[in-house]
Amino acid sequence: MGALGEGLVEAIKMLVTGDPEVLEISLRTLQVSGLATLISVAIGIPVGVFLALKRFWGRELAVSLVNFGMGLPPVVVGLVTWLCLTRYGPLGFLGLLYTPTAMIIAQAIIASPIVAGFTVAAIQSLNPKMHYQILALGANRVQFVWLLLREARLGLLAAIIAGFGGVISEVGASIMVGGNVKGSTRVLTTAISLEISKGRFELATALSIILLAISFLITALLTKLQQHRRQPQ
């Protein structure tokens, strides 16, 4: 049958029987990546809106840094986060290293530039005349930004989807700051890496299929929200 076929059978078996370890790892994966995505949205969208609407000295450099951050290697982010959280690092007193919180921090750092970059593009893609129309109707600053966000909602949801996709598939930073500790910081990506290193390819394939299924379901839900009531042009 091959590793792929056996992995598929194993994945179905795990899901049907409700394997407790797989359920625990899957729930932790959703928890870590979900919270990291929420944090990245809370940071990335305001930053993206600010960069899209404001004109100031050094703005192009700031946008370039955001775009550069969209492609940051996760292992580099993991190393920097590890150095900050290690016992002798500036944040070592918090004792967060090798905890789910450390993984959330690293993943949020990875996703925030992605969300910010997509947000800048979404806001700037709107017709500039819309800005004047909204202001002409007497909107204050908060109303102005809110209406722009509503108009750019398709692009903003694309930003959230991209940010979530960037963190749920991440493995390098998670291992570096989380340690892949069983029952504590092990998530699907780190578990897959561990099983491959052990030569247990069928189990690694099964976990990969479960990860892909979870990623697809979350992405499908966000896509449905994105496309809901979308009017044809």
Secondary structure, 3 states (H helix, E strand, C coil): CHHHHHHHHHHHHHHHHCCHHHHHHHHHHHHHHHHHHHHHHHHHHHHHHHHHHCCCCCHHHHHHHHHHHCCCCHHHHHHHHHHHHCCCCCCHHHCCCCCHHHHHHHHHHHHHHHHHHHHHHHHHCCCHHHHHHHHHCCCCHHHHHHHHHHHCHHHHHHHHHHHHHHHHCCCHHHHHHHCCCCCCCCCHHHHHHHHHHHCCHHHHHHHHHHHHHHHHHHHHHHHHHHHCCCCCC
